[in-house]
Every structure is written in C-alpha cells, then in structure tokens.
Amino acid sequence: MKFKFTVSPNYNAKSSTQTIMYDVMFALAFVSVCAIVLQYSLYGMAGAIRAIVILAICVLTCHLVDVIWLKLNKITGKDFFATIKTNVPTITGIILALTLPLGSLDSMAIYYVAFIGSIAAELFGKLIFGGFGYNIFNPAGVGRAFVLIAFGKYLVIPAIDGLAKASPLTTLQGENGLSAVSQTFDNYTSLLFGVHQGALGETVVIALIIAAIYLIARNAIDWVIPVTTMITVGLCAMVYSMVSTGFDLNFIIIHLLSGGLIFGAVFMLTDPVTNPLNRQGKIIYAIIFALLTFLIRAKASLPEGVVFSILICNMLVPMIDRFTANVTDKDVNKKVISILVTLVIALATTMLFSFVA
C-alpha cells in the first residue's frame, strides 16, 4: 500500500483547499466592509478612505511581491498564475491591513508602514520558506510584528471626539483600571459594537462573531481553536481577578471583547499551515496561545499580546505535533489528561503571575 504525503495545509474535510480559501476571503471581505463603515461612523469620510487605502496597499503590495519573486525565480506561464493563486496573497494582505490602525489623520506615514509590513509579511513570512504550505509562521503575524517593532510610533489610533482617548486594554492598564473602563465604555456596549479606538479589524466584534460562525459552518476553520481560546482567556481572567481583587465578571468581559483576541483566534490562529495536525494538538495550541496573550496583557508593557503569542505558538507547533502524533483515537484518556494538564498548568501560571507586582 502506498501512502501519499503532501505539504500542509492538510484538511480532514470534504471542502477543497481552494474552496476554504474562498470562504476565508469572503469572511474577510465582510469584516473589511464592516470596518470601513465603522471608520466612517467614527471619523467621517476621511476615516473610511484611509481604511480603504490601507487595505488596497496591503493587498496590492502582497501581490506585487509575489510577482517579483516569481519573475526572479523564472516561473512563467501556467505555473506563474497557479502559484499566485496558491499563495493567496490577497488573504495575507487583508489580514495584515485589518491588524493596523488608521494612523494619525494628518500624516501619510501609516501608508508607508502598510507597504513595508506587506513586504515583510509576504516575503519573510511566506515566500522565503517556499510559499504557501511551507511557511512556519503566520505571514500576516510576521508583518504586524515587524512594523510594531520597527515603526511602532506610527501605529497611532486617532482620538474620537467625545469618546475614549485610549483603547480598552490601554485604559485597563491605567491607574484607574477597571472602573475607568466601565465608565468610559458605556458598560461595555461600545466594546461589542466597536465604538472605540482600535485597529481596523479588532473593534468590529459583531462582524467577527458572524464571520466566525460562517467559517465554522462552512468547515473552513476548526471550531475548537477559537472556542478553546475564548474559554481559556475567560478562565485565566477569572482566576486572575479572583486572586487579585475577587471575582469580577466585567474584567472577564473586557478581555474577551477587547483588542485583537477574536480576530486573531478566528483568522490567524486557525491558519491551516501553521497550526497542529490533530484535534488534541489544536486544543493544547489554543490553550498556550490564550495563556500567553493574557499574561502579556496583564503583566507586560504592551497592552496587547495577540500577534507575539501567535508567532511563539507557531514555533511550538512541531513540538506539539511530536507530543500528540502517537496518541491514537483509542487513547482517549491520554488525550483528555494531556489537555486537562495543559489547562491546569495555564491556570496555575496565571495564578502565580497574579502575585507579581
């Protein structure tokens, strides 16, 4: 008997890789439209135009990088167009764009950042490894991390007249903490509807939930990754609040609805190329991601930790795969125990970090 081994992504589903990519693209287009409409409601036509330009720059630059790369490698004819289609630069560009803020409304710097970030995402996050299926890091995550480190001062979120002067997570890290968030964000209704500062794709929570439901229903993403992520972040926030000040549901809600958590869990962590091969590994992967994200939010100097947590977890995937590869369906107890142990370690780590000043 011959076995056929292929490069990732490997799906255990009836849908083809191309169909799944189209579903993801459709969901991203929906979120992008909602983001543009939201920016229009917050900043007027100037905000909507900036959002459209950022999206256009990221998508076109990713395509341009692909074209130049293929030309340099002398790939022509049918192989040229087939490779462009396989590399899905459109998806990388949209995801990167949605992780970026509008930037200062009186500056064009964010366009330069979007251009450089797109080059880093497509070239260093994907093509240099051999293209889609061979990359070890989420390409958009690479681009976002690069511009955050190199051009962080330009990643400005414009102030909104009459509303909060900072994002929810930044406000949470301030001196007034939870009370400031509660007073500023209208008992969290603005968190749900996105009426606050943030990156293009992270504040449209309602749209992200609809997109997640669509992708799960279409079997385009594995539901266990975003669901496990949200549950674990909620549990970490619960443990942290219980140890620090006592159980606080508001604290949990803030961490679930703020920042890029939902966007990252739905569109980046579920990347079929860079997540583990089996269900057990995916759950462990999501738990580790949730823990890292929460700890960075709670104790690091950055108010958000989604992108760096994704890249760290991408590095851990080979180890997770080796750990879970030999566990068969007959070893249900081993699977459950390994998942529970990982979750207990995550919650215990959260508890320990809650004592750190």
N, C-alpha and C positions, 0 to 999 in steps of 0.2 A: 504494500500500500504506500502511495506517495502522498506526502503532506506538502501543502502549498503555504509558504511563509511569505508574507508581504509586509512592507513598511507600514507604520501607522499612518492614518488612523484606522483602527480595527473596530468595526461595529458588529454587535450582535443584534441586528435589526433587519427588517425587510427593506428599509429605505436604503438607497444607494448613497454613496458619499456626496455625489453632486446634488442630489435631492435635498440632503441635510444642509449642505452649504447654502442652497437657495432659501431654505426655511430660515436659517440664521440671518441671511441677508435681508429677508423680508421683515423679520422681527426687528433688526437693527434700523431698517428704514422707518418703521413705525415709531420707534423710540426717537429717532432723529427728528422726525416731523413734530412730534410732541415737544421735543426740546426746543426746536425753533419757535414754535408757538409760545412756549413758556417764556423764552427770552424776549419775545415781542411784548408779552404782557408785562414783563418786569422793566425792560429798558427801551421799549418802543421799537421803531423800525431799525434803528442803529444796532440794537442787540440782535435782532433777527438776521440782519445782513452779515454781521460778524460771525454768527454761528454758521451760516451757510458757507461763508468764505473759508472758515476753518475746516469744515467738512470737505469742501472741494479741494483745498490744498492738500490735505492728508491723503485723500483717495487718489488724486491725480499724481502726487509725488510717489506714492507706493507703486502705481502702475509704471511711472517713468523709470524708477529704479529697476523694476523687473525687466523692462525693455532694454535698458542699457546693459544690464547684467547678461541677458541672453545674447545680445549682439556681441558683447566682448567674448562670450563663450562660443560664438559662431553657431548658434542654434537658429535655424531658419525654417521656412516652410510650415508644414502642418505641425511639426514639433514645437515651433515658436508659439503659435496660438494655443496649442494644447497645454503647454507648460504655463502660460499666463493664466489660463482657465483653472488649472490645477492649483496654482499658488494662491489663488483667491486674494489678490492684493486689495480688492475693494473692502473685504471684511476687516482686514488689518487696519486699513485707513480709517474706516468708520469708527471702529472700537477705540483707536488712539484719539481721534477727534473728540469723541464723547467723554474721554477722561480729562480733557483740557478745559480750563475756564475761558471766559471771553477775553481776559486780559484788560489792561487799562483802556478805557474807552477813547482816550485821547492819544493813544500810541498804536503803532502798527507792529510792535515787537512780537506779539503773540503769533502773527503770521509767519515770522521767521522761525519761531520756536516750533510751530506746527510742521514747517518744512524740514527742519533739521531732525525733529523727532521721527518723522515718517521715514527718512533715510535710515536712521538708526534701527527703527522697527523692522523694516523690510530687508535691509542688508545684513545687519548684525544679528537680528532676531530670527531670520529665516533663511535667506539665500546663502549666506556663508556656510551654513550647515548642510546645504544641498537642496534647499527648497522645502515646500510644504510636505510634512510627513517625516522629515529628518531633524527638524529643529527640536532642541531640548528645552527652550524657554518659550513662553508665550510672547510672540513678536511685539504685539502692542504694549505688553508689560515692559519689554526691553526699552522701547521708545519712550514710554512715560517715565520710567525710572531715570533714563539718561537725561531728559530735559529737566527733570526735577532737581537732579544733582548739578547739572551744568548751567541751567538757566532758571533756577528757582525764583529769582527776583522778578521775572517777567510773568510768572504764573499768578497773576493778580485777579481776584474776583471783585468786580465792581460793586460799590455800595449801592443799595437800593433805597431810594428816598422813602422815609417813613418806616423802614423795616430794619432788621438786624444789621449791624455793621460787621458781623463775622458769621462764619458758618456755625452750625450747631455744635460740632465737635470742638471747634476752637473756643466757642463760648463755654462749653463744658469744662475745658481745661483752665478757664479763668478763675479769678479769686471767688466770684460768687457761685460758680459751679452750676449745680442742678437748678437752683432757684432762678438763676439768670436765664437759663434755657427755657424753663417753664413759663416765665413771664414774657420773654421775648418772642417765643414761637407759638403763642396763642394756644396753649395746652396741646401742642404737637399737631394740630390740624394742618399747619403750614408745612410740617415735615412730610406729611402724606401727599400734599398737593404741590409741593415744590416751591412754595412762595418764600424762598430764602436763598442765600448765597451758596454757590457750589459749582462744580464742574458741569458741563453741558448735559451729561448723561446720568449724573448721580442723584439729581434732585427730582426727576420725574418718576417718583416711586410707583404711582398708579400705573403708568405706562410700562414700567419694568415688570410689575406683577403680571399684567396682561400678557406681555411678551413671554414671560417665563411659562405661564400656563399654556400658551400656544406651542412653544417649543417642546414642552413635556408631552402634550397631547399628540404632537407630530413625531414623537420619538427622536427628535433632533438632538436633545441633550438627555443625560441620565438624571432623573429627578433626585436621586439620593445625594448628589453633590450639593446643590443649593439648599435642599431641605435640611441635610445634616449640618451644613454651615450655619444656617439661621438658628437651628435648635441649640447648637453648641455655643454660639455667641450669646444667645439668650441665657443659657445656663452659666456661662462664665460671668456675665454681667450680674446675674442673680447672686452667685457665690461672692463676687467681689463686693457688691452692695451690702450683703448680709454681714460680712466680716467687718466692713468699714463703718457703715452707718446704720445698718439694719435693712431689711428687705425693702426695696423701692422699685415698684413696677415702672415708674416713669424713667428711671435710669436704664432699665432694660429696653424700653421702647425707643429711647434716644439712640442707643447703639444699633438697634435693628433697622431703624428707618433713616439713619444719618450716614453721610459720607458715601463712598463707593462700594459699600458692602454688597448690596443687592445686585448692582451692575456687575461687579467683579465675580460674584458667585454664579451668575447666570451666563455671562458672555465670555469670561476669561478663564475661570477655574474649570469650566466644563470643556475647554478646548480638547478635542479627542486625541490630539497628538501628544500633549504634554501631561495628561493625567493617567493614573494607573490602569492596568488592563482589566482587572476584575472588580466585582462589586465590593468585596471586602476591602480591597486596597483603596477604592474610591472613598469609602466611608472614613477610613483612617486618614486619608489625604485631606478630606474636608475638615475633620476634627483638628488636625495640626494647623491648617490654614486659619481656622476660626480662632484658635488659641493665640497664634502669632499676631493676628490682626488686633485682637482685643488687648493683648499686652502692649503692643506698640502704641495703641490709642491711649491706654491707661497710664503708661509709665515712660514712654519715650518722649523726645522733644517734638516729634511730629504728631499732629492731631489725627492723622490718617495713616493706616498701615497696610492697605489692601494690596497695592502693587508690589511692595517689597515682600510681603507674605506669599504672594503668588510665585514670585521668582525663587524664593527659598524652597517652597514646596515642590516646584519644578525640579530642583536639584535633588530632592529626596525621593522622587518617583522611582528611579532604578532600585534603591534600597527597599522601598515599599513593595515593589514587584517581586524582588527576590524573597522577601519575607512571606508573601502571600501566594507565590506561584505554585507551591507544592501542596497547598491546602485544597483538597477536593470537596465536592458537594457532600460527600459522606461525612466530612469532618465539620459538621455544623457547629458543634460545641466549641471547637477550636476557633472558628470564625467569630462566634459571639463573644467568647472570652477575650480574644485579641482586641475586638472593638471596644468592649467594656473597659478593659485595662487602659487602652489609649485615652478613653474619655475620662476615666478616674484620674489618670496622670495629668490630663489637661486641667481638670477642675482643682486638683491639689496644687498644681503650679500657680493657678490663678489665686488661690487662697494664700499661698506663700508670698506672692508678689503684692498682695493687698497690704501686707505689713511693711513693705518697703516705702520709705518716705519719698 
